[in-house]
Amino acid sequence: MPPIHNNNRLWTVVVLENKLFAIPVEYVQTMVTLPDVASIPNAPDHVRGVINLRGAVMSVVDLRVLLGMPSVKMEVENLVEMLNQREKDHIKGSCKNNLNKLSFSRT
């Protein structure tokens, strides 16, 4: 979203979990498509790492984690785990159904 001008102050507005959050533009250095992030050992959870942006080392902060929300990475991992479990359940259910059909067809 573009910056919003209000009370002689510019704000950057972001949407996280369908909620609007405004950050004063002086706290935002840049917003870019996320390149590869190098992790930093022992960094706080909300610090994703650093990137090389036009030759400068820039910190990457995960606002969702900083605001107490689950990270997108965690949500994706949970979704993949749930889908894998559903697939296993579906396969087990299909095998049981097919075995029941086989046992009934013998009589």
C-alpha positions as YAML, in Angstrom:
chain: A
units: angstrom
residues:
- id: 1
  name: MET
  ca: [0.00, 0.00, 0.00]
- id: 2
  name: PRO
  ca: [1.23, 3.52, -0.64]
- id: 3
  name: PRO
  ca: [2.07, 5.83, 2.25]
- id: 4
  name: ILE
  ca: [-0.88, 7.65, 3.84]
- id: 5
  name: HIS
  ca: [-0.61, 11.31, 4.84]
- id: 6
  name: ASN
  ca: [-2.37, 12.15, 8.12]
- id: 7
  name: ASN
  ca: [-1.82, 14.99, 10.60]
- id: 8
  name: ASN
  ca: [1.31, 16.13, 8.75]
- id: 9
  name: ARG
  ca: [2.82, 12.67, 9.17]
- id: 10
  name: LEU
  ca: [3.29, 9.94, 6.58]
- id: 11
  name: TRP
  ca: [2.35, 6.35, 7.43]
- id: 12
  name: THR
  ca: [2.99, 3.05, 5.71]
- id: 13
  name: VAL
  ca: [-0.05, 0.82, 6.02]
- id: 14
  name: VAL
  ca: [0.22, -2.97, 5.95]
- id: 15
  name: VAL
  ca: [-2.38, -5.71, 6.25]
- id: 16
  name: LEU
  ca: [-1.63, -8.64, 8.57]
- id: 17
  name: GLU
  ca: [-4.29, -11.28, 9.22]
- id: 18
  name: ASN
  ca: [-6.95, -9.01, 7.68]
- id: 19
  name: LYS
  ca: [-6.09, -6.16, 10.06]
- id: 20
  name: LEU
  ca: [-4.63, -2.78, 9.11]
- id: 21
  name: PHE
  ca: [-1.46, -1.59, 10.82]
- id: 22
  name: ALA
  ca: [0.18, 1.80, 10.30]
- id: 23
  name: ILE
  ca: [3.90, 2.39, 10.71]
- id: 24
  name: PRO
  ca: [5.45, 5.88, 10.58]
- id: 25
  name: VAL
  ca: [7.48, 6.06, 7.36]
- id: 26
  name: GLU
  ca: [10.61, 7.13, 9.22]
- id: 27
  name: TYR
  ca: [10.79, 3.56, 10.63]
- id: 28
  name: VAL
  ca: [10.58, 1.96, 7.18]
- id: 29
  name: GLN
  ca: [13.75, 1.97, 5.14]
- id: 30
  name: THR
  ca: [12.39, 0.12, 2.11]
- id: 31
  name: MET
  ca: [9.87, -2.50, 1.05]
- id: 32
  name: VAL
  ca: [11.01, -5.03, -1.55]
- id: 33
  name: THR
  ca: [10.20, -8.51, -2.75]
- id: 34
  name: LEU
  ca: [12.03, -10.71, -0.29]
- id: 35
  name: PRO
  ca: [15.29, -12.14, -1.67]
- id: 36
  name: ASP
  ca: [17.22, -14.94, 0.03]
- id: 37
  name: VAL
  ca: [17.60, -14.16, 3.73]
- id: 38
  name: ALA
  ca: [20.77, -15.07, 5.65]
- id: 39
  name: SER
  ca: [19.86, -16.13, 9.18]
- id: 40
  name: ILE
  ca: [21.58, -14.64, 12.21]
- id: 41
  name: PRO
  ca: [22.44, -17.00, 15.08]
- id: 42
  name: ASN
  ca: [20.85, -16.10, 18.44]
- id: 43
  name: ALA
  ca: [18.76, -13.30, 16.90]
- id: 44
  name: PRO
  ca: [15.31, -12.59, 18.38]
- id: 45
  name: ASP
  ca: [12.45, -14.56, 16.80]
- id: 46
  name: HIS
  ca: [11.10, -11.51, 14.96]
- id: 47
  name: VAL
  ca: [14.43, -10.92, 13.17]
- id: 48
  name: ARG
  ca: [14.32, -13.11, 10.06]
- id: 49
  name: GLY
  ca: [17.93, -12.30, 9.17]
- id: 50
  name: VAL
  ca: [19.74, -10.00, 6.78]
- id: 51
  name: ILE
  ca: [19.71, -9.42, 3.05]
- id: 52
  name: ASN
  ca: [22.06, -7.78, 0.60]
- id: 53
  name: LEU
  ca: [20.13, -4.87, -0.87]
- id: 54
  name: ARG
  ca: [22.07, -3.02, -3.55]
- id: 55
  name: GLY
  ca: [25.33, -3.73, -1.73]
- id: 56
  name: ALA
  ca: [24.07, -2.79, 1.74]
- id: 57
  name: VAL
  ca: [23.34, -5.27, 4.53]
- id: 58
  name: MET
  ca: [19.73, -4.78, 5.68]
- id: 59
  name: SER
  ca: [17.90, -6.38, 8.61]
- id: 60
  name: VAL
  ca: [14.66, -8.20, 7.85]
- id: 61
  name: VAL
  ca: [11.97, -8.05, 10.53]
- id: 62
  name: ASP
  ca: [8.88, -10.28, 10.52]
- id: 63
  name: LEU
  ca: [6.13, -7.91, 11.68]
- id: 64
  name: ARG
  ca: [3.71, -10.80, 12.25]
- id: 65
  name: VAL
  ca: [6.05, -12.37, 14.82]
- id: 66
  name: LEU
  ca: [6.89, -8.99, 16.34]
- id: 67
  name: LEU
  ca: [3.15, -8.40, 16.90]
- id: 68
  name: GLY
  ca: [2.60, -11.84, 18.44]
- id: 69
  name: MET
  ca: [1.08, -13.51, 15.36]
- id: 70
  name: PRO
  ca: [2.27, -16.80, 13.86]
- id: 71
  name: SER
  ca: [4.76, -16.37, 11.04]
- id: 72
  name: VAL
  ca: [3.70, -17.15, 7.49]
- id: 73
  name: LYS
  ca: [6.35, -19.88, 7.42]
- id: 74
  name: MET
  ca: [4.77, -21.54, 10.47]
- id: 75
  name: GLU
  ca: [1.28, -21.27, 8.98]
- id: 76
  name: VAL
  ca: [2.46, -22.86, 5.73]
- id: 77
  name: GLU
  ca: [4.23, -25.66, 7.64]
- id: 78
  name: ASN
  ca: [1.05, -26.31, 9.66]
- id: 79
  name: LEU
  ca: [-1.06, -26.35, 6.49]
- id: 80
  name: VAL
  ca: [1.29, -28.80, 4.76]
- id: 81
  name: GLU
  ca: [1.29, -31.05, 7.84]
- id: 82
  name: MET
  ca: [-2.52, -31.01, 7.97]
- id: 83
  name: LEU
  ca: [-2.80, -31.80, 4.24]
- id: 84
  name: ASN
  ca: [-0.31, -34.67, 4.59]
- id: 85
  name: GLN
  ca: [-2.33, -36.08, 7.50]
- id: 86
  name: ARG
  ca: [-5.57, -35.79, 5.53]
- id: 87
  name: GLU
  ca: [-3.92, -37.55, 2.60]
- id: 88
  name: LYS
  ca: [-2.83, -40.39, 4.90]
- id: 89
  name: ASP
  ca: [-6.33, -40.60, 6.38]
- id: 90
  name: HIS
  ca: [-7.82, -40.64, 2.89]
- id: 91
  name: ILE
  ca: [-5.49, -43.41, 1.74]
- id: 92
  name: LYS
  ca: [-6.20, -45.48, 4.87]
- id: 93
  name: GLY
  ca: [-9.93, -44.93, 4.40]
- id: 94
  name: SER
  ca: [-9.77, -45.92, 0.74]
- id: 95
  name: CYS
  ca: [-7.84, -49.11, 1.55]
- id: 96
  name: LYS
  ca: [-10.35, -50.07, 4.25]
- id: 97
  name: ASN
  ca: [-13.27, -49.41, 1.92]
- id: 98
  name: ASN
  ca: [-11.67, -51.49, -0.83]
- id: 99
  name: LEU
  ca: [-10.91, -54.33, 1.61]
- id: 100
  name: ASN
  ca: [-14.50, -54.31, 2.82]
- id: 101
  name: LYS
  ca: [-15.72, -54.51, -0.79]
- id: 102
  name: LEU
  ca: [-13.39, -57.44, -1.44]
- id: 103
  name: SER
  ca: [-14.55, -59.34, 1.62]
- id: 104
  name: PHE
  ca: [-18.19, -58.80, 0.70]
- id: 105
  name: SER
  ca: [-17.67, -59.90, -2.90]
- id: 106
  name: ARG
  ca: [-16.44, -63.35, -1.83]
- id: 107
  name: THR
  ca: [-19.83, -64.42, -0.42]
...
